[in-house]
Amino acid sequence: MVFYVYLLTSVETGGYYVGQTSDLSERLKRHNALLNKYTRKICPCVLLYYISVSTRSEAVRQERYIKNKKKRSSILRYFEQHGVRVPKN
C-alpha cells in the first residue's frame, strides 16, 4: 500500500496544511467538505505537493519532521526537493 504526505494551500488566504493519508483524492474531498477542524479556516484548498512512501510509519515520521519546520519557506523547500508538484488545473 502507498501512503502520502501532502501540502495543501488555501485558494483564498494562502494558508497551508501538511498531512498524511493513504487516499489523496478522498482526503482532499474531506478537507474541502469542512470535515477537518484544522483546515476549516483555510478552505477551499488545493493540493500543492505530495510525497509517496511505502508505510504509514514513514508517512507519520515525515509529516512530523515537516511540521517541526516552522517557516513556510522551509516547508516549501522540503516539498520542492522531495515531493511531486501537482499541476494547476
C-alpha positions in Angstrom: 0.0 0.0 0.0 1.2 3.5 -0.8 0.9 6.4 1.7 1.2 10.1 1.0 2.5 13.2 2.9 0.9 16.2 1.3 0.8 20.0 1.4 -2.5 21.8 0.9 -2.8 25.6 0.3 -5.8 27.8 0.6 -7.3 29.3 -2.6 -8.4 32.4 -0.7 -5.9 33.0 2.1 -2.7 31.4 1.1 -2.6 29.4 4.3 -1.2 25.9 4.3 -1.6 22.5 5.9 0.6 19.4 6.0 -1.0 15.9 6.5 -0.7 12.3 5.6 -3.1 9.7 4.1 -3.4 6.6 2.1 -6.0 8.1 -0.3 -5.2 11.6 -1.5 -8.3 12.4 -3.5 -10.7 11.2 -0.8 -8.7 13.2 1.9 -8.9 16.4 -0.2 -12.6 16.0 -0.6 -12.9 15.6 3.2 -10.9 18.7 3.8 -13.0 20.8 1.4 -16.2 19.4 2.9 -15.0 21.1 6.2 -14.7 17.7 8.0 -11.3 18.6 9.4 -11.3 21.2 12.2 -7.7 22.3 11.4 -8.4 23.1 7.7 -11.9 24.7 8.0 -10.4 28.2 8.2 -8.3 27.7 5.0 -10.9 26.0 2.8 -11.3 25.8 -0.1 -7.9 24.4 -0.5 -6.0 22.7 -3.3 -3.2 20.0 -3.3 0.1 21.6 -4.0 2.7 18.8 -3.4 2.7 15.2 -2.2 5.4 12.7 -1.3 4.8 8.9 -1.8 6.1 6.5 0.9 5.6 2.8 1.4 4.5 2.6 5.0 2.2 4.6 7.3 5.0 4.9 9.9 7.2 6.6 7.3 4.4 8.9 6.4 3.9 9.9 10.0 7.6 10.3 10.5 7.9 12.7 7.5 4.7 14.6 8.5 6.2 15.2 12.0 9.5 16.2 10.5 7.9 18.7 8.1 5.5 20.1 10.8 8.5 20.8 13.0 9.8 23.2 10.4 8.2 26.4 11.4 9.0 28.6 8.4 6.8 28.3 5.3 9.9 28.7 3.1 11.5 25.6 4.8 8.4 23.5 4.3 8.1 24.5 0.7 11.8 23.8 0.1 11.4 20.4 1.6 8.5 19.6 -0.7 10.3 21.0 -3.7 13.3 18.7 -3.1 11.4 15.5 -2.1 7.8 15.8 -3.5 5.8 15.9 -6.7 4.2 19.2 -7.6 0.6 18.9 -8.6 -0.1 20.9 -11.8 -2.7 23.6 -11.6 -6.0 22.9 -13.4 
